[in-house]
Amino acid sequence: PRPPMAARAALALAAWLTCLAPASAVLRTSTGNGVQVLTGDTFEAATNDGFWLAEFYAPWCGHCKKLNPILDEIAPEMLANHNMHIGKVDATVHKTLSNDMGVKGFPTLKFRLSGEEEWKTYDGGRKAKDLIGFAERMSNKPVAEIKTDADFDAFIERTYNGAEVGFILGGSASSDLPAPLVSWWTEMATANQASAYFSMTDRASKLKLPENLPKHLSSYRAGAFIAVVEGGEAPRYFNGIDTAEWLVEGEVNDLLTESVKTWLKESNAPIFSELGSHNFRQLGRMGKLLVIGIVDPEAPGSEDYKWGLKAVAQAVSQGEEFVPRGGAAKAKVAEPVEGGEGGEGEDGVEPYQTDPFEEPLEEMYVYGHLDGIKWKDFIHQFNVYGDLPRLVVLDMPGEKFWEDPTVDEADEIDTFLRDVHGGRVKAQKEGIQGTWNRLVKKVKSMGPMSGLLVVPVILLLMAFFMSPADEDDEYEPPPATEFKKDN
């Protein structure tokens, strides 16, 4: 039977109203929690207005399964507080759209502030606080103006939702910051707004640092300066180009721009971080060597070890000599490395040759500590079996590392880092070339009965090395699946 006339009229009215609704309202299908389900047919019309973050995912992707509940949780807050819409696309179904957007792994996050802009890739953290910080940065002015201590404290507080550091262009008078420099800094901030916090002040001489650093912000530097600031830490200054050369005939020096771009990338991290799957790869690919203090968090003395490593990081980063608690101590000094191919190491293994580094010592390292119990399988590739704490210096892009099991005191760490910088410690090669060295260390750690394993292991290795090698093996930080994009 046909519906009553009133019901038919209501259905007709609903259909008519639907036709009058904006296309985007019809095309955006919500999952019920603020995240919009987008398709190849609806994507362009649905995202042509406003600030959007779009996730391209695969249903079978483990990383996507971790990220999706986070997006569901924060979507309403992001829309209400920062006017950021969140959408998601099943890239395994809508392949043409995904290819057009340059999606090569899952999940991939893309964003743009308006329909007039090009889509950009979001490369930041995927924790809720990281995404909230991203939305907060992008919905505010790229440069925060600091006039008072309260402004400065608020800026530092904002950074805790991101990299936990911020960049500041400073001076103690308006004459320190001429208009071309101010415009240039705003352009730099806008270009890097997705990943970093920026501020500016012409009252640096009146801004106080935290109580443990009883100095004004400008006490460390006169005139104009660029610095990275972090809660509870002394500023770290940009030293790439002398201030007198920042402007050339009233225009910003191109060399300053290129130098600062590199410095921003290499400085966007705290002095000392807790390492894990959320930041290991990011810190390892900043352009610096990653200093890893591997500890057992429950073991006595682990906090003292972390304190010592952080104290070394603070001293080295400021270009200062490290002084241990209780005064100076005699540190172990490595033997100089001769040129050429080098000799055999203590395990009869030829280490990877190392040359002195050209970078200034204070700009060479980024520091952190890693839970050696949680990541016990991962740290085996650094020859770490058993006793903790241990120190490892990792060159992730170069796939090599430095380690010495006898280095465990703060003064020894300081000397070891200076020796690595000076080329006085030989690196060990990661990947296939490091397999034998790791095997020797492992067998030694197993005690007297380990000899029974030597013959079968040697036969196995012979078969392995005689088979074709994969030239594209790449170092993967902990856990490997956390960082490798699913294909």
C-alpha angles and dihedrals in degrees: 000000000000118000117258116275092253091054092049090050091051092051091049091050091050091051091049092050090049090056090053093051119101113271092238091057090056095043098049110083113190123211087218095263104072099272110119118222106223132190138191089265098046104033101090097044093043095051101038093102131054137352113328138184112192125192120206108200144167119225092228095048112114093204090052090052089056094045099045097067089050091053090047090052099048100035097090092047092047092053095044099044105027105019090237117149119208122208136172134208128197097230093193090063102034097047098154092056091046092051091048089053092051096247111171103158142016132293100020119175121204128183143181133175097221143000090262093062131081118249114259131197118251108222100173131108121300100217117111092253092052093052092044090051090050092052091046093051095047094048094052135062111288092236123047113213112225119202104148141031088257090056090050093049091049091051092051089048091054092055091064088077090059138020090337090239134082137199124234135190105206147179138155097238137027089251089065090064111049118194096258090055092048092050091047092051091051090053091049091050093048091051092051100033094114093062109025146036121240134192141166136206139176091191100068093135089064099045114096124212121222120295094264088060103046096189137099118256090251095047089092097048136025124217121000119355142166116218143167111231129199132180111270095004136101114254118266111219133215107243101169097110130019113255091238089064097050092096126042115192090338095311129102112262112249088221089060091054095051093043094049092048090059093042093052091054093047095045103045095106138075123266090251127015138186103242125221144123091301097064112006098099093040093053092041091057100045092104095262136093113265114231108206123195104197111203144168100234092207097049121102111256097025092113091050089051092051090047090053094048091048091049089053090049091051093049097044093045090055093047091246132134113257115240116192122224108278094026138292122335132194109257129204112263120208121230113254116261115239120223124258126046097328130223133272123293127235091278095051089260123128107234123216111272116249129201126201113275120242096210118097110262094242092057098044106078143053116195139214147142127241130203101245093194096053092044097035094132093047095053093057089083087066092055090255111145121157119331118078147226101057135166124225127177111203131199097192099182090044092046095226137109144189125224139161120184092208094062107093108123123083095242090050090050090052092051093044092054091049090049092051088050091050094048092246094125122062118231125227120229121242125219123027094345091059097048097093093050091051090048092053091050092048094049091049091052092055095066133224096333091058090089090074088066098050100085098049091043092052090051090049092050092049090055090046097050093045090058121084112280126225106242092196099061107140131194112253122196125220121335099013093212091054092067108026111093114234114243 
